Amino acid sequence: MDILRIVLLALCGMIAAVMLKGYKQEYSIFIIMAISLLFLFWGMNTFGEIKLRLEGISSFYSDNRYYYRILFKIIGITYLCEFTSGMCKDAGYQSIGIQVELLGKLIILLSGLPVLLAIIETVAGYKI
């Protein structure tokens, strides 16, 4: 039922922002930012639950804990960059939003390099 709450909150916020946009545009931006921050905290809470459940699974495979940390770091970076980019675009600063997305992608690439190197080492270790 969480998705129903999320959808209803988003729709109510959107309607309130549209109604206020004609009177005071800055108030509509504040409403959108407040709802977006609520969604951010909601998402972080859900992300924490997912992390706990996956850590339970990873306890069976203790060798791969390093890769789970990389995976969670990449997911966190993706979520924060997407959230920030969306906020910038909603406020009318598309160029900053696009730059946040680009830098997020570069940081994700940098964070994922150890996994790529491990794969290359594994493939190079096989002799045909």
N, C-alpha and C positions, 0 to 999 in steps of 0.2 A: 503494500500500500504506500510505500515511500514515493513511488513514481507518481501516484495520484496527487500527493501533497506538493511535489515538485512542479508538476504541470499546473496545478491550480495557483500556486504562488507565482509562477512565471506569467500566467495569463493575467492575474490580478495586478501584478506589477506593471506589465505592459499596458494594460488599460489605464491604470493611474498615470503612467508616464505620458501616454498619448493625450490624455485629458489635460494634464498640466502643461504640456508642450506649447499650447496656444497662449497660455497666460504667462508662465515663467519657465523658459526653456531650461534654466540651470536647475530647477527643482526636479524636472524629469530626469536629468542626468544623475542627480543624487539618488533618486529612487532606483534607477537601474543599477547604480553602483552598490547600493545597499543590498539589493536582491542578489546581485552577483557575488558579493562577499558572503552572504548566507549560503549560497550554493557552493562556494569555495570551501567553507568550513564543513558543510555537509559532505562534500566529496572527499575531503581529507579524512573525515571520520570513517567513511566507507573504505577508503584506501587503507587505513589502519587495520580495519577488520580483515580485509583481503590479505594484508601482509601477515597478520597473525596466523591465518589459516594456511597460507603457503609456507610459513616457517615451520609449522607442524609437519607438513609434507617433506620439507627439506631436511628435517632431522633424520630421516631415513637415509639420506644421501649427504653425509657430512662433507664429502669431498667438493661438492658444488656450491657451498655456501657463498663463496666469493662471487660466483656468477649470479646468485640471487640478489646480492647487494647491488651489483651493477644493474640488474633488471629493474629493481625498485628505484634506483637513482634515475634511470632513464625515464621510467613512468612518471616520476615526480617532476622531472624537468619538463616533460611534454605537457603535463597538466598545468603547471604554473605558466609556461610560455603561452599556451593556448588561451588560458584565462586572461593573462595580461594583454595579449594581442587583441582579444575580443573587447576588453575594456577600452583600449586605446582606439579601436575602430568605432566603437559606439560613441565615444566622446568626440569623434571627428578627426582623429589623428591617425589616419590610415598608414602614413609613412612610418611612424614610430612602431605601430603594430606589426608591419611587415618586417622591420628591422629586428624586433623581438623574436619573431618566428625564425628568421634567418640565423640569428645568434644561437637560438635554442637548438636548431638543427646542427650547427657546428659543435656545440657542447655535447650533444647526444653522440655525434660521430666520434668525438674525442673520448667520451666515456665508454663507448663500445669497442674501441680499438683493442683492449686486452682480449676480448672474446674473439675478434677476428684473428689476432695473432695466435691464439691457442688453436683455432681451427687450422690455420696455415701450418703450424708446427705438427699437428696431428696428421694432416695430409702429407706433409713432407716426410714424415717418419715411415710411411708405408713404402715398401720397395716393390716395384712391379717387375 
